[in-house]
Amino acid sequence: MDKIKQVCLVNNIQKEVIIVNDCSKDNTEEAILRYQQNNPELALSYYKHEVNKGKGAALHTGISKASGQYLIIQDADLEYDPREYNLLLQPVLEGFADVVYGSRFMGGNPHRILFFWHTIGNKFLTFLSNMFTNLNLTDMETCYKLFRTDMIQQIKLEENRFGFEPEVTAKVARIPGIRIYEVGISYYGRTYAEGKKINWKDGFRAIWCISKYGLLGR
């Protein structure tokens, strides 16, 4: 949380931080409430799911509660660097973009070297998604996605787990006149021993979601 608090956004943009606790069983809630109490100057809103629903469901809650002009998705594990919010904001603030994806596979920023097959899987899913959406993204599965809040709140989202990524990409791509940009970002990935959750089952679900929302959803 301190990393997010310390980020100074360009153009003096004010931060609104929304935390969604998807029924964590550890001391997550206590830590959040303590941080909120010790940092009253930070515009921080906290929401809790009484049962575990999945990453997508947590994002649905956060998106629905957002009140700012732009929205950036941030996983709590900090595999992505909050200091790079300004990289995502730049194409929007300069009037070029409505949506910005932060790509782990382009640019010269630091990337932790981890799993070969995981990388191949990500690139395959991006390739398959691009076939249905007619986009040329390099990293559809990235966490870092920036949206105009009014736009993303109008999209009906259904996927409660990691299917959020291909679903939102397919539905955003169908918006008439949408301007989607990509910027290179850093990636400080975790191993499974360090708590990484996504697995091969989520990969098969992503293939189903790409087909469902990219083809059947038309």
N, C-alpha and C positions, 0 to 999 in steps of 0.2 A: 504493500500500500504506500509506503514511503516513496517508492520510485514514481508512482503515479502522482502523488502529491507534489513532488519536486519538479515535475515537468512544467516548463513555461511554454505555453502555446503561442504561436505566431499571432500577430495583430491583437495581442491582449485578449484573446478569446477566453472566456470563462469556462472552467471545467465543472461538469456535473458527473459525479461518480455513482453508478448504480451497481450494487452488489446483490447477486442472487445466490442464496445458499440452497443447493439442491439436496436437502436433507442429509448433510454431512453428519457422521457419527462421532467425530472427534471434537476438539475444542474450538472449531471454526467460529461458531456463533459467539462464544465468549470473547475471542480475540477481536472479532469485528466490532462488537458492542463496546469493548474497551477502547479500541482505536477511535471509534466514533465519538466517544465521550472525551478522549484526550485531544481531539482535533476538531473542535466545534466550528472552526472557521472554514472547514472543507465541506462543500455541498455534497454530502454523502447520504444516499438512501439505501436502506437495507430491506430485502424481501426474502422470505424463507418458504420453501416447499415442505409441507408436512410429510410427504412421501417422496422417495427418489423417482424422478421422472426422466432424467437424461439431460445431456448438454443442450439439445435443441429446445426442450421445454424451458430450461433456464433462460435461454436466449429469447424465447417468446415473451417471457415475463419481463425481462429487461427492456426489450424493444417497446413493449406496450407502456412502460412507465417513463420512457425517455421524454424530456421536454425541450432539449436543446435543438439547435438547427441541424447539427451533424451528429452521427452516431458511429463510434468505433467499438468493435468487439475485442475484448481482452480476456484471455484465459487467466485464471488465478495462478497457474504454475509459473508464469513469467518466462516461458520459452521465447516470448517475443518482447522486445525492448520498448517500454512506454516512451522513451526519449525519441522514438521515431514516429510518434503521432504526427509531427509536423511534416514528415515526408508524405504521409497520406493526405494531409490537409492541403498541401500546396497546389495540386491540380484543380481542386475544388475552388479554393480561394482565388485562383487566377482565372476562373470562369470556364475551364475546359471540361470539367468532369462532374458527373452526378454520383458516381460510384467509383471507389478506388480499392483495388486489391493489392495487398503487400505480398510480393512474390519472394519465396525463399530460394528460387532458382535463377534469379537474375541479379546483376549488380555486384559490387565488390565488397559488401559488408560481411562481417564474420559469420560463419556457419559451423556449428559443431558437426564433426564427422561421426555418423552413426550407422544406420542400417541400410545396406545396399538394396535389399528387396522391398523395404518400406519406401525407399525413394522411387524405385521402379514402379511400385504400385500407385504412388501418388501421381507420377507422370502419365501412367496408363489411364487413370481415372480422369485426369485433366484432358488427355487426348480424346477419350470417349465423350466427355461432356462437350468439348469443343465441336465434335461432329454433329451433335444435336442442336447446339445453340448458335453455331456458325461464328463463334468467337475465336480469338487466338490467344487465350490466356496461357500462361506458363505454370500457374499454381492455383487451380480451382479450389483445392482442399485447404488453403491457407486459413488460419484463424483471423489474421488481420484483414478485415473488410470495413471500409468506411461507406456509409450511406447517407443521403439526405434523409433526415428523420421522417419528414412528412411522406416521403416516397415509400420507405420500408414499412411504415405503419399501415399503409394501405394494401399491402400484399398479404393474402391469407396463407399462413405458414402451417404446415401439418406435421413435419417430422420432429420427433421428440429426442432423437439421438444424433449420431454423427451424419445422418442423412440430410441435416440442415444445409450443409455446404452445397451439394448438387441441386437440392431443391431451390434454394434461394438464387443460385446462379441461373438456373433454367427460367425461373419466373421473372427475374430482373431483366434477362436478355430479351424477353418478349415485350417489354415496355416500349412503346413507340418513341423513337428519338432519343433513347437512353444513351448517355455517354459514359463508357466504362474505361478506366485507365488502370495501369499497373505500375508499381514502383518497387525497386529492389529493397529488401529489408534484411536485417540480421535474423539469425535463428540459433537459439541456445537450447537445443532439444534435450529431452530426458531419455534415459533407458527405461526398460520395464521395471528394473529393480528400483529405480528412482521414482516410480509411480505412474509411468505412461499407461493409458487405459485402452487406446484404440487397438483393435486386433483384426485378424483376417475376416471374421464374421462381419465387421463393420465395412470391410472392403466389398463383400458381396452385396450388402445392403445398399452401398453407394451405387453399385452397378444397376441394381433394381431401381433406385431413385432417379438415376440419370435417364433410364428408359421411360419410367413412369411420367416424370415431369417434363422431359425433353421431347417425348414423342406422343405418349397417350394424353398428356396434358394440353396438347394443342387444340 
